[in-house]
Amino acid sequence: MKNVGLLFVLFFSSLFGYSATVDTVLVHSRCMNKNIKSVIVLPDKYEDNRDYPVLYLLHGYSDNYSTWIKQVPHITELADRYSFIIVMPDGNYDSWYWDSPVDTTSKYETFISSELIKYVDNHYRTIAERDARAITGNSMGGQGALFLAFRHQDIFGLAGSLSGGVDIRPFPSNWGMAEKLGAFSKYPERWNSYTVTNQIFRLTSDKLKIIIDCGTEDFFYGVNMSLHHKLLERNIPHVFIEHPGKHNWQCWRDAIDYQVLFFTNNFRVALSQYNANNSSGSLVKEQKKNAYVKFDDISDSYWDNEFKIVEIKSSLDKNIQKAYFYKSKSNSPQPLIISLHTWSGYYNQKDGLANLCKQKDLNYIHPDFRGANWTKNACCSNFALNDIDDAITYAINNANVDTTKIFVIGVSGGGFATLSTFMKSKHNISKFSAWASISDLVAWYNECKIRNSNYAKNIMDCTSSKEGLNIEIVKQKSPVYWDTPIYKLKKSKLYIYAGVYDGVQGSVPITHSINFYNKVLNDLSISDTSKYISDSEIMKLLQFRKPLGSFGVIANRKICLRKETNNLSITIFEGNHEMLTEYALNELLEE
């Protein structure tokens, strides 16, 4: 994350001289099928052993994700002073933060209230609870903040508005709203239902902490005053601030300070309760958030122009899956590297293998296979695995590929997909390289629940689980429960790697790799018990996290344990939740 948006960080840091960390990230919206920029501000004392409340700050009409940081640079000082994270997403100029019933490509209610929340909670050390999550904004953003908070009180516990357009009906021809809702004269009931003042019926006394600010010379003053009176009529507690001022940044620069103070006073209550509930179990508390996992990072990534975005139609349901594709310039057939994205990733996720493949002039494809693993068609479903096969077919048909040297590789969720591809791919693949892999979603769900990791909810979502975990579907998506295609290991090689500290300092325990390796050996009917990783060896690895003998090194890392049987091998090395990228590629290319 430190390298994300580096020029952005350097520019603003030098210009305004603050110590907070400011990143610009790309968050993929599945519902809109595009990447959306957001500015993330982390307080200067952001640490790995505590969690932070989050303020979502929405911009106004015609502005963008960077407007708040440019117009009000001192908001970074507020993040430092009160120790909270600020997230400023792009609202696409005039989205009004609605799911438009007219423009089906504009679904900013879903993006903000679901996709962005999941991204932030998965990638930063947040208190992922409604009472520690606030939302506010100016003008269009003030309307958006209250609209989203009123409709999603399970997500947001605090909400504010600065000069918000809280009743849109007096302005039927303004600010592009008709393009998102249709003409007011034709769809008056629709305009009624998208008006904040008509969402008050959703509120119950004191569930949502509300603060509203507006200048008395603001053209939205009348509708804000009306909202204030309607809240009073329904006995909804709230803070309403009116003062001299117009609809401009001079007012909002001052007003945001009062709103932040309101939020942080309420954050303190949530933080106190949160700390009380998490006071025991220091190791679990340290590991409870997968705030930033290098090999599950889906933030802004630059791709060289020689990597082309291609669209691949699914042979199952005709759904389009995108991929980054590099075609070797060599006149002779070259190897093909299929690099699989991680658990939370998409085709555009940064990939250290990409430039290495370009440097070596290898054919390379980095496909989407239904995106991040929180929908039922993702997470190594039949659709997802077929997408990987379709991507391989596409690369073979569109590049000069040495079909005896087709290699599949992945780390973390990509390792999970690599093991699954080994089990079910129709292609003749020479080598598979799986790093820090998940193999058993039943076990991982329970492990994530203990550590209070958001991956647990992802597993629930991608398996259509409701009240409890749907074990049948979970096993259908877990390669450790599948029948091993033993014939493949006569021609294909499967390399399994895991860092010995993973599961303590990382998100996937090494037992996932070990159990999958032992399962394949058992399916191969290997009778020599020395080939398996024994219970005693597992216990020693988990207890001591150090080499169990002299096994050498890989990439200057000591090997803690290595086992090999024919074309199957497992290596436990001194490392974390990671792939030793250059080593891994060179091993695939070895004759």
C-alpha positions, 0 to 999 in steps of 0.5 A: 500500500505504501507505493500506491499513488506515490506521486499523489502522496508526495505531491500533497505531502510536500504541498501541505506538510502534514504527517498523515499517510494519504493514498489514492487507490482503485477499488473495483466495483463489480456492480458497475464493472469498473475501477473507482478512485478513492483517497484514503487518509491514515492517521500518522500513528496508524499502527498494526496493533489497534483498529480505527473508526472510519469517516466516509466523506462524499464530494459534491456535484461536478467534483471528484475524489480529490476535491476534499483533500485539495480544498480542505487540506487540514482534514489530514490534521483532523485524522491525526488529532482524533485517530480515525481513517478518512475515505473519500470516494469518487462519485462520478461527477453527478451520480447523486450516490443513487442506484439510478433506475434510468442509467443502469451503469450508475450504481453508487448506492451499492458501491458505497454501502457495500463494495467500498465498505468491504474493500476498506474493512478488508485492507485497513485496520478498521473497527468494522462496526456501524457505531464506528462508521460515519458518513458525511459530505457537502451538497450532493455529497450531503444528500448522498450521506444522509440518503445512504445512512437512512437506508443502511442503518446496519452499515452506518451508525453516524451521519452528517450533511453539509449544505445537502440537497436533502429535498431534490423536488424543488430543483427538477432541472438542475445538476443532472438529476433528471438524467439519473431519475427521469423527468420529475413531471413524468416520474414524480413518485420516483423523485419522492422516493429518492428524496432524503426527507421522505426517508425519515420513516426509516429512522427510529429514535437515537439509532442513527446519530445525525448532524446537519449543517447549512448556511442561512444564505444557501439555496438549500437552506429551506429544504434543510430547515424543513428536514430539521422540523420533520425530524423534530416532529418525529422525535428523532434526536439530531444536531442542527447547525445554522449560521451565516454563509452561502453554498461554498467552501468557505462554509464547509472548511469551518463546518467539517471541524464541528462534524468531525468533533461530533463524530469522534465524540461518538466514536469514543463510546464505540471505541471504549466498548470495542476495546472492552470486548477485545481486551483478552487474547492479545495474539488473536487481537493482533491477528484479527484484521487482514488490514493489508495483505501484500499478496491480496492487495487490489489497490491502484496498479500501473500496467505497461501499455504492452499488456492489453486488456482483452475480453473473453466470453465464457463458454458456459454462460457467455459472460464477459471476463477481462484479462491482461494479456501479453503476447511474446514477440518471439518467432518461435513458440514460447511458454505461457504463464497463467497468473491467477489473482488473489481472494479479493482481486480482479484481473487488474490487480498488481502482479509481480510476475507481469513485468518478469514475464515481459522481460523474459518475453514470455506469453502471459495472461492474468484473467478475471474469473468472476472477480473477488471471492464474495459472490456465488459464481466466484470462489472456484465455482464451475463458472470461475474454473471454466473462466480460467480454462477459457483464458488458457484457450484464448492465450493459446489461440492468440499467441505463439504458445509452446503447448508443452510449457503451459504453467499455472501459478498463484498465491493466497486466493490465487494459490487456492485457484491454482490447486483447484485448476490442477484438480479440474482443468481440461488443459494439458498443463505442465506445471502448477505452482501454488503458494500460501494456498487455501484448500479447505473453506470449512477450516478457513471459515472457522479460523477467520471467525476466531480471528474476527477476519472479514474473510469469514463473511466473504465465505458466507457470501460466496457460498450463499450461506444464511443463518449458518455455513452451508457445508455442502456448498463450502465443500463443493468449493474446497479442493481438499474434498475433491477427487484427485485426477491422479493421471495428471501427475504422470505428466504434470508437476505440482509445487506447493509452498507455504511460509512457516509464519503464515497463519500467525503473521498471515491469513492462511495457516500452513495446514491448508497446504500440508493437508492438501499435499497429504490428501493427494498422496493418499489418493495416489495410494502412497504407502511409504509413511515417510513421504507424508508430513506426519502429525509430529512434524506438523506439531513441531512446525506449528510450535517452533516455526523453524527448520526441522532439519537441513533442507537447504534454502530457496531465495535466501530463505531457509527451508523448514521442511521439504517432501517430494514424491514423483511430480508432487512436492511441498516446501515449508520455508521461512516466510509469511503469507507470500510468494517468492516471485522470481524464484517461483517463475524460474522454477517453472521455466527450468527444463 
